[in-house]
């Protein structure tokens, strides 16, 4: 039972870190155009001027 007193805080800290990284990726617009990226990967054309 003493193990739970260590595992619960550790899991909450790791979950909080994961949540912070998720919020960071959402704020940095990494999920803006998932369909466009999928279509560009499958396309045979070269894109000489990709989006920044």
Secondary structure, DSSP 4 states (H G I P E B T S, - for coil): -HHHHHHHHHHHHHHHHHHHHHHHHHHTTTTS-HHHHHHHHH--S--SS---
